[in-house]
């Protein structure tokens, strides 16, 4: 069997883990008090091996699955997913004999075919889903399905650095067709081009200029509300590396005003943090 390769994560990833952990704890507390709900599930679509190595300390730090498993009162079920078979096997080893945890190997289709059907609104089931990919590879169908179901809340890492490196170029004519298709799949259609390029009058014709990251993030936030159907989508938190560059935007989307209120309070504690203030 292949040796498990643990991700080495920077301070921004540790900050994201803390944000998700804090909200998941509040979410489970609220769900456990609501007798009308029969189950509340925790879903981690890119669960990894369960733990990471801190870039700052070189020590192991628990990942989002292990953080979720320790929350009290607990979730009814945990669905942990990873495409890599070695990581999925490590998750099974770490989880042990817990019958409330199900490990799935796969990607977008696993969510749509196996996991989301367990979270139907009319069954009085609810779920918190973490979509934390390594790149732009979450199919928009997953996000839109989650919104239309009305029973799921999501955290989603929109990988703006990947988009800037491979798609959002100053000369869009030079972008490879497969990269354009990848962005289309993530956003649902080609409408992202309108947000990514600002049209300004030139001397002889209208010129296109690359828009800033905030414009792209705001367009995606609008799409989460208008197209996916989430009622509450607060302004996302930009996650920055040691050089201050935004790697991704952490979005939260929900049908519940209470969820938005809690997340806004958590987000606001971290929004202005820099590298020096984290440790």
Helices and strands as residue ranges (DSSP letters): E 8-9, H 11-33, E 39-44, E 51-54, E 60-62, H 64-69, E 77-82, H 85-95, E 101-105, H 108-110, I 111-115, G 116-119, G 121-123, E 125-131, H 140-149, E 152-158, H 160-166, G 172-174, H 177-187, H 192-196, E 197-201, E 206-210, H 213-226, E 237-240, E 246-253, H 257-270, H 275-278
